[in-house]
Amino acid sequence: MTLLHHDITFLNFDGSYDHQKRLTSIPHRWIDFLHLRGTSLYCSPEAFHVITRRLRDLPNEGLIFLGSGNYHYAALALLRKIHVPFTLILFDHHTDFNKGQIGTLLSCGSWVRHAVIGIPNLEKVIMIGPNPNRSIPETVKQKVTVIPERRLPAVSPITSLVPTRAIHISIDKDVLAPRYAKTNWDQGNLSIQTLGHMIEVLSQTKETEGIDVCGEWPIRPHEQLNRHIRQWVRKNEYSNRLILKMFHKALHKTAAPSIDEPTGPHLAG
């Protein structure tokens, strides 16, 4: 078994990939949401309708980069396209299962709740990285397994928890240690090597419908020349390119590109 789709797509919500030229030098599809209103943190119904419509027209998801963690909810539109029973494998420092502070409005912190409640084909969610909390109601706990970072088992026990043939992998880089990523949320301590190994094994043992990645540092215009922020961007780009390398490897088609780990103070966290 392997990845079912091979395209690479960037969703441009916040301009963060404009500053990752080595990453975006690969052949890819670019979908621009930069001027779509009502998208940061919380997503209005009107904006989500636009996002859903444009992603519905994608013939081939493959690997999709979403931008900063503020837009992780866009993964919900990808999950709704899966027409077979599947399991969501979520790498995240948070459960993203909150009720939200603005009624039932979709947000980056509530999208998994929307998925569990609203997508019949979603049979199981396996969250890797967050600490257990009370945000997961008893009525759906049988569909959700939380594996805290401190109790992370070998990959094979994780694959044994997956009840379906198909999976979708969703990655928020805030699950990574600060050495490997800089996000606008508090972070975990997972290494990029451990993350890459788990992606590789999961994609080889299951039919992977798609992989999405978020967790960029959102750069405001006046910050573009800030030395520290430029270092954070290089750090995120390095991790993104390693994830891309795992994606290529899983395809068994394209030789995985060589990724040179950056050196210097920008890896210091």
MIBAVEX-637738 format. One record per residue: residue number from 1; x, y, z of N, C-alpha, C in turn; residue in three letters. Coordinates in steps of 0.1 Angstrom, whole numbers, plus 5000, padded with zeros to 4 digits. Layout:
% residues N
<NUM,<X,Y,Z>,<X,Y,Z>,<X,Y,Z>,'Ala'> ...
% end
This chain:
% residues 269
<1,<5008,4988,5000>,<5000,5000,5000>,<5009,5012,5000>,'Met'> <2,<5003,5024,4996>,<5011,5036,4994>,<5002,5048,4993>,'Thr'> <3,<5008,5059,4990>,<5000,5071,4987>,<4992,5070,4974>,'Leu'> <4,<4979,5074,4975>,<4971,5072,4964>,<4971,5084,4954>,'Leu'> <5,<4977,5095,4958>,<4978,5107,4950>,<4991,5113,4951>,'His'> <6,<4995,5120,4941>,<5009,5125,4940>,<5011,5140,4938>,'His'> <7,<5001,5148,4937>,<5003,5162,4934>,<5007,5169,4947>,'Asp'> <8,<5013,5181,4945>,<5017,5189,4957>,<5010,5203,4955>,'Ile'> <9,<5003,5207,4965>,<4995,5220,4965>,<4999,5229,4976>,'Thr'> <10,<4999,5242,4974>,<5001,5252,4984>,<4988,5260,4985>,'Phe'> <11,<4983,5262,4997>,<4972,5271,4999>,<4977,5284,5004>,'Leu'> <12,<4975,5295,4997>,<4981,5307,5001>,<4971,5316,5009>,'Asn'> <13,<4970,5313,5022>,<4962,5321,5031>,<4969,5334,5036>,'Phe'> <14,<4982,5332,5039>,<4989,5343,5047>,<5002,5347,5041>,'Asp'> <15,<5005,5342,5029>,<5018,5346,5023>,<5030,5339,5029>,'Gly'> <16,<5029,5330,5037>,<5040,5324,5044>,<5049,5316,5035>,'Ser'> <17,<5044,5310,5024>,<5052,5303,5015>,<5059,5311,5005>,'Tyr'> <18,<5056,5324,5004>,<5064,5333,4996>,<5078,5334,5000>,'Asp'> <19,<5081,5331,5013>,<5094,5332,5018>,<5101,5318,5019>,'His'> <20,<5096,5308,5013>,<5102,5295,5013>,<5105,5291,4999>,'Gln'> <21,<5114,5298,4992>,<5116,5296,4978>,<5122,5282,4974>,'Lys'> <22,<5130,5276,4983>,<5135,5263,4980>,<5124,5253,4980>,'Arg'> <23,<5115,5255,4989>,<5103,5245,4990>,<5094,5247,4978>,'Leu'> <24,<5091,5259,4974>,<5081,5262,4963>,<5088,5261,4949>,'Thr'> <25,<5101,5258,4949>,<5107,5256,4936>,<5103,5243,4929>,'Ser'> <26,<5097,5234,4936>,<5092,5221,4931>,<5079,5223,4923>,'Ile'> <27,<5076,5215,4913>,<5064,5216,4906>,<5052,5215,4916>,'Pro'> <28,<5043,5224,4915>,<5032,5224,4924>,<5020,5231,4919>,'His'> <29,<5009,5230,4926>,<4996,5238,4923>,<4995,5249,4934>,'Arg'> <30,<4991,5261,4930>,<4990,5272,4940>,<4976,5277,4940>,'Trp'> <31,<4970,5277,4951>,<4956,5282,4953>,<4956,5294,4962>,'Ile'> <32,<4952,5305,4957>,<4953,5317,4964>,<4940,5321,4972>,'Asp'> <33,<4941,5321,4985>,<4930,5326,4994>,<4934,5339,5001>,'Phe'> <34,<4945,5345,4996>,<4951,5356,5004>,<4941,5368,5007>,'Leu'> <35,<4931,5370,4997>,<4922,5381,4999>,<4908,5376,5003>,'His'> <36,<4907,5364,5007>,<4894,5358,5012>,<4892,5363,5026>,'Leu'> <37,<4882,5369,5029>,<4879,5375,5043>,<4873,5364,5052>,'Arg'> <38,<4875,5366,5065>,<4869,5357,5074>,<4876,5343,5075>,'Gly'> <39,<4889,5343,5075>,<4896,5330,5075>,<4906,5328,5086>,'Thr'> <40,<4911,5338,5092>,<4922,5336,5102>,<4916,5332,5116>,'Ser'> <41,<4921,5321,5121>,<4917,5314,5133>,<4903,5309,5132>,'Leu'> <42,<4893,5318,5130>,<4879,5313,5128>,<4876,5315,5113>,'Tyr'> <43,<4867,5306,5108>,<4864,5306,5094>,<4849,5308,5092>,'Cys'> <44,<4845,5319,5085>,<4831,5321,5083>,<4825,5311,5074>,'Ser'> <45,<4812,5308,5075>,<4805,5299,5066>,<4807,5302,5052>,'Pro'> <46,<4807,5315,5049>,<4809,5320,5035>,<4823,5316,5030>,'Glu'> <47,<4833,5319,5038>,<4847,5316,5034>,<4849,5301,5033>,'Ala'> <48,<4843,5293,5042>,<4845,5279,5041>,<4838,5273,5029>,'Phe'> <49,<4827,5279,5025>,<4821,5275,5012>,<4830,5277,5000>,'His'> <50,<4837,5288,5000>,<4846,5291,4989>,<4858,5281,4990>,'Val'> <51,<4864,5279,5002>,<4875,5269,5003>,<4871,5255,4999>,'Ile'> <52,<4859,5251,5003>,<4854,5238,5000>,<4852,5236,4985>,'Thr'> <53,<4846,5246,4979>,<4844,5245,4964>,<4857,5245,4957>,'Arg'> <54,<4867,5252,4960>,<4879,5252,4953>,<4887,5240,4955>,'Arg'> <55,<4887,5234,4967>,<4894,5222,4970>,<4886,5210,4964>,'Leu'> <56,<4873,5211,4963>,<4865,5200,4957>,<4869,5198,4943>,'Arg'> <57,<4874,5208,4936>,<4878,5207,4922>,<4892,5202,4920>,'Asp'> <58,<4899,5199,4931>,<4912,5194,4930>,<4911,5179,4925>,'Leu'> <59,<4917,5175,4914>,<4916,5162,4910>,<4925,5152,4918>,'Pro'> <60,<4935,5158,4925>,<4945,5149,4931>,<4951,5157,4943>,'Asn'> <61,<4948,5153,4955>,<4953,5160,4966>,<4968,5158,4969>,'Glu'> <62,<4972,5146,4972>,<4986,5143,4975>,<4990,5150,4988>,'Gly'> <63,<5000,5159,4986>,<5006,5166,4998>,<5001,5181,4997>,'Leu'> <64,<4995,5186,5007>,<4989,5199,5007>,<4995,5207,5019>,'Ile'> <65,<5001,5219,5016>,<5006,5228,5026>,<4995,5239,5028>,'Phe'> <66,<4991,5241,5041>,<4980,5249,5044>,<4984,5263,5049>,'Leu'> <67,<4996,5265,5053>,<5000,5278,5059>,<5002,5277,5074>,'Gly'> <68,<4999,5288,5081>,<5001,5287,5096>,<4990,5279,5102>,'Ser'> <69,<4992,5275,5115>,<4982,5268,5122>,<4968,5274,5123>,'Gly'> <70,<4968,5287,5120>,<4955,5294,5120>,<4945,5289,5110>,'Asn'> <71,<4950,5281,5100>,<4942,5276,5089>,<4941,5261,5089>,'Tyr'> <72,<4944,5255,5100>,<4944,5240,5100>,<4930,5235,5097>,'His'> <73,<4920,5243,5100>,<4906,5239,5097>,<4904,5235,5082>,'Tyr'> <74,<4912,5240,5073>,<4910,5237,5059>,<4911,5222,5056>,'Ala'> <75,<4918,5215,5066>,<4919,5200,5064>,<4905,5194,5064>,'Ala'> <76,<4895,5201,5071>,<4881,5195,5071>,<4876,5194,5057>,'Leu'> <77,<4878,5204,5049>,<4874,5203,5035>,<4880,5191,5027>,'Ala'> <78,<4892,5188,5030>,<4899,5176,5024>,<4892,5163,5029>,'Leu'> <79,<4890,5163,5042>,<4884,5150,5047>,<4870,5148,5042>,'Leu'> <80,<4862,5158,5039>,<4849,5156,5033>,<4849,5150,5019>,'Arg'> <81,<4860,5150,5013>,<4861,5145,4999>,<4864,5130,4999>,'Lys'> <82,<4867,5124,5011>,<4871,5110,5011>,<4858,5102,5012>,'Ile'> <83,<4856,5093,5002>,<4843,5086,5000>,<4844,5071,5005>,'His'> <84,<4854,5068,5013>,<4855,5054,5018>,<4858,5056,5033>,'Val'> <85,<4855,5045,5041>,<4858,5046,5055>,<4873,5049,5057>,'Pro'> <86,<4876,5058,5066>,<4890,5062,5068>,<4893,5066,5083>,'Phe'> <87,<4906,5066,5086>,<4911,5071,5099>,<4919,5083,5097>,'Thr'> <88,<4917,5093,5105>,<4925,5105,5105>,<4936,5103,5115>,'Leu'> <89,<4949,5104,5110>,<4961,5104,5118>,<4965,5118,5120>,'Ile'> <90,<4964,5124,5132>,<4966,5138,5135>,<4979,5139,5143>,'Leu'> <91,<4989,5145,5138>,<5001,5149,5145>,<4999,5164,5150>,'Phe'> <92,<4998,5166,5163>,<4995,5179,5167>,<4998,5180,5182>,'Asp'> <93,<5002,5192,5186>,<5004,5194,5201>,<4991,5197,5208>,'His'> <94,<4980,5199,5200>,<4967,5202,5206>,<4957,5192,5200>,'His'> <95,<4946,5190,5206>,<4935,5181,5201>,<4927,5187,5190>,'Thr'> <96,<4926,5201,5190>,<4917,5208,5180>,<4903,5203,5181>,'Asp'> <97,<4899,5199,5193>,<4886,5194,5196>,<4877,5203,5205>,'Phe'> <98,<4881,5216,5205>,<4874,5225,5214>,<4860,5228,5208>,'Asn'> <99,<4851,5234,5216>,<4838,5238,5212>,<4839,5251,5204>,'Lys'> <100,<4849,5259,5207>,<4850,5272,5201>,<4844,5282,5210>,'Gly'> <101,<4849,5295,5209>,<4844,5305,5217>,<4833,5314,5210>,'Gln'> <102,<4831,5311,5197>,<4820,5318,5190>,<4810,5308,5185>,'Ile'> <103,<4802,5303,5193>,<4792,5294,5190>,<4797,5282,5183>,'Gly'> <104,<4791,5278,5172>,<4796,5266,5165>,<4805,5269,5153>,'Thr'> <105,<4810,5282,5152>,<4818,5286,5141>,<4830,5278,5140>,'Leu'> <106,<4833,5273,5128>,<4845,5265,5126>,<4858,5273,5129>,'Leu'> <107,<4867,5266,5135>,<4880,5273,5139>,<4891,5263,5138>,'Ser'> <108,<4904,5268,5139>,<4915,5260,5139>,<4916,5251,5152>,'Cys'> <109,<4908,5255,5162>,<4908,5247,5174>,<4896,5238,5176>,'Gly'> <110,<4887,5238,5166>,<4875,5230,5167>,<4872,5221,5155>,'Ser'> <111,<4881,5221,5145>,<4878,5214,5132>,<4877,5199,5134>,'Trp'> <112,<4885,5193,5143>,<4884,5179,5145>,<4871,5175,5151>,'Val'> <113,<4865,5183,5160>,<4852,5181,5165>,<4842,5181,5154>,'Arg'> <114,<4843,5191,5145>,<4834,5191,5133>,<4835,5179,5125>,'His'> <115,<4847,5174,5123>,<4850,5162,5115>,<4843,5150,5121>,'Ala'> <116,<4846,5147,5134>,<4840,5136,5140>,<4825,5135,5140>,'Val'> <117,<4819,5147,5142>,<4805,5148,5143>,<4798,5147,5129>,'Ile'> <118,<4805,5153,5119>,<4798,5156,5107>,<4803,5147,5095>,'Gly'> <119,<4813,5139,5096>,<4817,5131,5085>,<4815,5116,5088>,'Ile'> <120,<4805,5110,5082>,<4802,5096,5085>,<4813,5086,5081>,'Pro'> <121,<4821,5089,5071>,<4831,5080,5067>,<4843,5080,5076>,'Asn'> <122,<4844,5090,5085>,<4855,5091,5095>,<4852,5081,5106>,'Leu'> <123,<4859,5070,5106>,<4856,5060,5116>,<4865,5061,5129>,'Glu'> <124,<4877,5068,5128>,<4886,5068,5139>,<4895,5080,5137>,'Lys'> <125,<4898,5087,5149>,<4908,5097,5149>,<4919,5093,5159>,'Val'> <126,<4932,5092,5154>,<4943,5089,5163>,<4951,5102,5164>,'Ile'> <127,<4952,5108,5176>,<4959,5120,5178>,<4973,5117,5184>,'Met'> <128,<4983,5121,5178>,<4997,5118,5183>,<5003,5131,5187>,'Ile'> <129,<5006,5133,5200>,<5013,5144,5205>,<5006,5153,5215>,'Gly'> <130,<4993,5154,5215>,<4986,5163,5225>,<4985,5156,5239>,'Pro'> <131,<4984,5164,5249>,<4981,5159,5262>,<4967,5157,5263>,'Asn'> <132,<4962,5146,5269>,<4948,5143,5271>,<4941,5155,5279>,'Pro'> <133,<4930,5158,5275>,<4922,5168,5282>,<4907,5165,5282>,'Asn'> <134,<4899,5174,5288>,<4885,5171,5289>,<4877,5176,5277>,'Arg'> <135,<4884,5181,5266>,<4876,5187,5255>,<4870,5176,5246>,'Ser'> <136,<4873,5163,5248>,<4867,5153,5240>,<4855,5147,5248>,'Ile'> <137,<4843,5149,5243>,<4831,5144,5251>,<4830,5129,5251>,'Pro'> <138,<4824,5124,5262>,<4822,5110,5264>,<4815,5103,5252>,'Glu'> <139,<4806,5110,5245>,<4798,5105,5235>,<4806,5100,5223>,'Thr'> <140,<4818,5106,5221>,<4826,5103,5209>,<4840,5097,5213>,'Val'> <141,<4842,5095,5225>,<4855,5091,5230>,<4859,5077,5223>,'Lys'> <142,<4849,5069,5220>,<4853,5056,5214>,<4858,5058,5200>,'Gln'> <143,<4856,5069,5194>,<4862,5072,5181>,<4875,5079,5181>,'Lys'> <144,<4880,5083,5193>,<4892,5091,5194>,<4902,5085,5203>,'Val'> <145,<4914,5083,5198>,<4925,5078,5206>,<4936,5089,5207>,'Thr'> <146,<4939,5093,5219>,<4950,5103,5221>,<4962,5096,5226>,'Val'> <147,<4973,5098,5219>,<4986,5092,5223>,<4995,5104,5227>,'Ile'> <148,<4997,5107,5240>,<5005,5118,5244>,<5020,5116,5239>,'Pro'> <149,<5026,5127,5237>,<5040,5126,5233>,<5049,5118,5243>,'Glu'> <150,<5047,5120,5256>,<5055,5113,5266>,<5052,5098,5266>,'Arg'> <151,<5042,5093,5260>,<5038,5079,5259>,<5039,5073,5245>,'Arg'> <152,<5046,5080,5237>,<5046,5076,5223>,<5052,5062,5221>,'Leu'> <153,<5045,5052,5216>,<5050,5039,5214>,<5057,5037,5201>,'Pro'> <154,<5061,5025,5198>,<5067,5022,5185>,<5056,5024,5174>,'Ala'> <155,<5060,5025,5161>,<5051,5028,5151>,<5041,5016,5149>,'Val'> <156,<5046,5004,5150>,<5038,4992,5147>,<5025,4992,5156>,'Ser'> <157,<5026,4995,5169>,<5014,4995,5177>,<5004,5006,5173>,'Pro'> <158,<5010,5017,5167>,<5001,5028,5162>,<4993,5022,5150>,'Ile'> <159,<5000,5016,5141>,<4993,5011,5129>,<4982,5000,5133>,'Thr'> <160,<4985,4993,5144>,<4975,4983,5148>,<4963,4989,5154>,'Ser'> <161,<4963,5002,5157>,<4951,5009,5162>,<4942,5014,5151>,'Leu'> <162,<4947,5014,5139>,<4940,5019,5127>,<4930,5009,5122>,'Val'> <163,<4917,5011,5123>,<4907,5001,5120>,<4904,5000,5105>,'Pro'> <164,<4909,5010,5097>,<4905,5012,5083>,<4917,5009,5074>,'Thr'> <165,<4913,5006,5061>,<4924,5005,5051>,<4929,5019,5047>,'Arg'> <166,<4921,5029,5047>,<4924,5042,5042>,<4927,5051,5054>,'Ala'> <167,<4937,5060,5052>,<4940,5070,5062>,<4942,5084,5056>,'Ile'> <168,<4941,5094,5064>,<4945,5108,5060>,<4954,5112,5071>,'His'> <169,<4966,5118,5067>,<4976,5123,5077>,<4975,5138,5077>,'Ile'> <170,<4973,5143,5089>,<4973,5158,5091>,<4984,5162,5101>,'Ser'> <171,<4992,5171,5097>,<5004,5175,5105>,<5004,5190,5109>,'Ile'> <172,<5004,5193,5122>,<5007,5206,5126>,<5021,5206,5132>,'Asp'> <173,<5029,5214,5126>,<5043,5214,5131>,<5045,5219,5145>,'Lys'> <174,<5035,5223,5152>,<5036,5227,5166>,<5038,5214,5174>,'Asp'> <175,<5037,5202,5168>,<5040,5190,5175>,<5055,5188,5176>,'Val'> <176,<5063,5195,5168>,<5077,5194,5168>,<5084,5202,5179>,'Leu'> <177,<5096,5198,5183>,<5104,5205,5192>,<5108,5218,5185>,'Ala'> <178,<5111,5229,5193>,<5115,5242,5188>,<5127,5241,5179>,'Pro'> <179,<5135,5231,5181>,<5147,5230,5172>,<5143,5228,5157>,'Arg'> <180,<5132,5223,5155>,<5128,5219,5141>,<5117,5228,5135>,'Tyr'> <181,<5110,5236,5143>,<5100,5244,5138>,<5097,5256,5147>,'Ala'> <182,<5092,5266,5142>,<5088,5278,5150>,<5074,5281,5145>,'Lys'> <183,<5064,5280,5154>,<5050,5282,5151>,<5045,5293,5160>,'Thr'> <184,<5033,5298,5158>,<5027,5308,5166>,<5018,5302,5177>,'Asn'> <185,<5021,5289,5181>,<5014,5283,5192>,<5024,5276,5200>,'Trp'> <186,<5021,5272,5213>,<5030,5264,5221>,<5033,5251,5214>,'Asp'> <187,<5045,5246,5217>,<5050,5234,5209>,<5053,5222,5218>,'Gln'> <188,<5054,5211,5211>,<5058,5198,5218>,<5073,5196,5216>,'Gly'> <189,<5077,5183,5217>,<5091,5180,5217>,<5095,5169,5207>,'Asn'> <190,<5086,5166,5198>,<5088,5155,5188>,<5099,5159,5179>,'Leu'> <191,<5108,5150,5175>,<5118,5152,5165>,<5113,5151,5151>,'Ser'> <192,<5119,5158,5142>,<5114,5156,5128>,<5118,5143,5122>,'Ile'> <193,<5128,5136,5128>,<5132,5123,5123>,<5121,5113,5128>,'Gln'> <194,<5116,5114,5140>,<5105,5105,5145>,<5093,5107,5137>,'Thr'> <195,<5089,5120,5134>,<5077,5123,5126>,<5079,5117,5112>,'Leu'> <196,<5090,5119,5106>,<5092,5113,5093>,<5091,5098,5092>,'Gly'> <197,<5097,5092,5103>,<5096,5077,5103>,<5082,5072,5104>,'His'> <198,<5074,5079,5112>,<5060,5074,5114>,<5052,5077,5101>,'Met'> <199,<5055,5088,5094>,<5048,5090,5082>,<5052,5080,5072>,'Ile'> <200,<5064,5076,5071>,<5069,5066,5061>,<5062,5053,5064>,'Glu'> <201,<5062,5048,5076>,<5056,5035,5080>,<5041,5035,5077>,'Val'> <202,<5034,5046,5082>,<5020,5046,5080>,<5016,5046,5065>,'Leu'> <203,<5024,5054,5057>,<5020,5055,5043>,<5023,5042,5035>,'Ser'> <204,<5033,5034,5041>,<5036,5021,5035>,<5026,5010,5038>,'Gln'> <205,<5020,5011,5050>,<5011,5001,5055>,<4996,5004,5052>,'Thr'> <206,<4993,5016,5049>,<4979,5020,5047>,<4978,5027,5034>,'Lys'> <207,<4966,5028,5029>,<4963,5036,5017>,<4960,5050,5021>,'Glu'> <208,<4970,5059,5018>,<4970,5072,5023>,<4963,5081,5013>,'Thr'> <209,<4951,5086,5017>,<4943,5095,5008>,<4950,5108,5006>,'Glu'> <210,<4957,5113,5016>,<4964,5126,5014>,<4971,5130,5027>,'Gly'> <211,<4980,5140,5026>,<4987,5145,5038>,<4986,5160,5037>,'Ile'> <212,<4982,5166,5048>,<4983,5181,5049>,<4992,5185,5060>,'Asp'> <213,<4998,5197,5058>,<5008,5202,5067>,<5006,5217,5070>,'Val'> <214,<5006,5221,5083>,<5005,5235,5086>,<5015,5238,5097>,'Cys'> <215,<5015,5250,5102>,<5024,5253,5113>,<5035,5263,5109>,'Gly'> <216,<5032,5271,5098>,<5042,5281,5094>,<5042,5293,5104>,'Glu'> <217,<5052,5301,5104>,<5052,5313,5111>,<5046,5324,5102>,'Trp'> <218,<5035,5330,5106>,<5029,5341,5097>,<5037,5353,5098>,'Pro'> <219,<5042,5358,5086>,<5051,5369,5086>,<5043,5382,5082>,'Ile'> <220,<5043,5392,5090>,<5037,5404,5087>,<5047,5413,5078>,'Arg'> <221,<5041,5422,5070>,<5050,5429,5060>,<5062,5435,5067>,'Pro'> <222,<5061,5441,5079>,<5072,5449,5085>,<5082,5439,5091>,'His'> <223,<5079,5426,5091>,<5088,5416,5097>,<5098,5409,5087>,'Glu'> <224,<5096,5413,5074>,<5103,5405,5064>,<5118,5406,5065>,'Gln'> <225,<5124,5416,5071>,<5138,5418,5072>,<5143,5415,5086>,'Leu'> <226,<5134,5411,5095>,<5138,5407,5108>,<5147,5394,5108>,'Asn'> <227,<5159,5395,5114>,<5168,5384,5113>,<5163,5372,5120>,'Arg'> <228,<5157,5373,5132>,<5152,5361,5139>,<5140,5355,5131>,'His'> <229,<5132,5363,5126>,<5120,5357,5119>,<5125,5350,5106>,'Ile'> <230,<5135,5355,5099>,<5140,5349,5087>,<5147,5335,5091>,'Arg'> <231,<5153,5334,5103>,<5158,5322,5108>,<5147,5312,5111>,'Gln'> <232,<5136,5317,5116>,<5124,5308,5119>,<5119,5302,5106>,'Trp'> <233,<5118,5311,5096>,<5113,5306,5083>,<5122,5295,5077>,'Val'> <234,<5135,5297,5078>,<5144,5287,5073>,<5143,5274,5080>,'Arg'> <235,<5141,5275,5093>,<5139,5263,5101>,<5126,5256,5097>,'Lys'> <236,<5115,5263,5095>,<5103,5257,5090>,<5104,5251,5076>,'Asn'> <237,<5111,5258,5068>,<5113,5253,5054>,<5121,5240,5054>,'Glu'> <238,<5131,5239,5063>,<5139,5227,5064>,<5129,5215,5067>,'Tyr'> <239,<5121,5217,5077>,<5112,5206,5082>,<5102,5203,5071>,'Ser'> <240,<5097,5213,5064>,<5088,5210,5053>,<5094,5202,5042>,'Asn'> <241,<5107,5205,5039>,<5114,5198,5028>,<5116,5183,5032>,'Arg'> <242,<5119,5181,5045>,<5120,5167,5050>,<5107,5159,5049>,'Leu'> <243,<5096,5166,5052>,<5083,5160,5050>,<5080,5157,5035>,'Ile'> <244,<5084,5166,5027>,<5084,5164,5012>,<5092,5153,5008>,'Leu'> <245,<5104,5151,5014>,<5112,5140,5010>,<5106,5126,5014>,'Lys'> <246,<5099,5126,5025>,<5092,5114,5029>,<5080,5111,5019>,'Met'> <247,<5074,5122,5015>,<5063,5120,5005>,<5068,5114,4992>,'Phe'> <248,<5079,5120,4987>,<5085,5114,4975>,<5089,5100,4977>,'His'> <249,<5095,5097,4988>,<5099,5083,4990>,<5087,5073,4990>,'Lys'> <250,<5076,5078,4996>,<5064,5069,4997>,<5058,5067,4983>,'Ala'> <251,<5060,5076,4974>,<5054,5075,4961>,<5061,5064,4953>,'Leu'> <252,<5074,5061,4956>,<5082,5051,4949>,<5083,5055,4934>,'His'> <253,<5082,5068,4931>,<5083,5072,4917>,<5095,5081,4915>,'Lys'> <254,<5095,5091,4924>,<5105,5102,4923>,<5116,5100,4933>,'Thr'> <255,<5129,5101,4928>,<5140,5100,4938>,<5138,5111,4948>,'Ala'> <256,<5140,5108,4961>,<5138,5118,4972>,<5150,5128,4971>,'Ala'> <257,<5146,5141,4971>,<5157,5151,4970>,<5166,5151,4982>,'Pro'> <258,<5178,5155,4980>,<5188,5156,4991>,<5184,5168,4999>,'Ser'> <259,<5183,5167,5012>,<5180,5178,5021>,<5191,5181,5030>,'Ile'> <260,<5198,5192,5029>,<5209,5195,5038>,<5204,5203,5050>,'Asp'> <261,<5207,5197,5062>,<5202,5204,5074>,<5209,5217,5075>,'Glu'> <262,<5201,5228,5078>,<5207,5241,5080>,<5215,5241,5092>,'Pro'> <263,<5226,5249,5093>,<5234,5250,5105>,<5234,5265,5109>,'Thr'> <264,<5238,5266,5122>,<5238,5280,5127>,<5228,5282,5138>,'Gly'> <265,<5227,5295,5143>,<5219,5298,5154>,<5204,5296,5152>,'Pro'> <266,<5199,5296,5139>,<5185,5295,5137>,<5179,5281,5140>,'His'> <267,<5188,5271,5144>,<5183,5259,5149>,<5182,5258,5164>,'Leu'> <268,<5185,5269,5170>,<5186,5269,5185>,<5173,5270,5192>,'Ala'> <269,<5162,5272,5184>,<5149,5272,5191>,<5144,5286,5193>,'Gly'> 
% end
